[in-house]
């Protein structure tokens, strides 16, 4: 019986059989290529963050967000900009210079932008520029609704809500029909949001394609703050 041999471009034969491992190496190779970073130094910074929680490589900050028995999830930022977030298996992290001879595929080089979706972020990890954010948090404070004028000459009603998880607090503006849907103490699910900076503070913005829903109602009484 003839043995099939993989001829996929960019994949090192005989070493990485798991698709997830190949994707992780592909991401790392793409980023190091795009930003002109030495691949060995780049990989070693992930190994350092794996052991010490955080590390740096050039202008990048690398944070190990979560560790399991089999892999770790890393967040890469450059200042306030999120570069990427993805898991790397323990098998790869225990390798010696796995990026040295790894070349990303031609197709993935063309698609380096928008390759990574940030999944299951915590508030402490939210950075300016992150989008497609899905987040569950508790409403801890609600402002009084107020009318504001838009650049198109109309007006909308906005209410600022502060939400909290186990890692931090962030402000979430709600607009028009969204205002009457939440109360202090509710646990809400925010979907397809983005992170912006408004008057020097982070905000989680939900546009037309986003959604806010209550997953658990509070037993308390609505509290408004000025």
Secondary structure, 3 states (H helix, E strand, C coil): CCCCCCCCCCCCCCCCCCHHHHHHHHHHHHHHHHCCCCHHHHHHHHHHHHHHCEEEECCEEEEEEEECCCEEEEEEEECCEEEEEEEEEHHHHCCCCCCCCCCCCHHHHHCCCCCCCCCCCCHHHCCCCCCCEEEEEEEEEEECCEEEECCCCCEEEEEEEEEECCCCEEEEEEEHHHHHHCCCCCEEEEEEEEEEEECCEEEEEEEEEEEEEEEECCCCCCCEEC
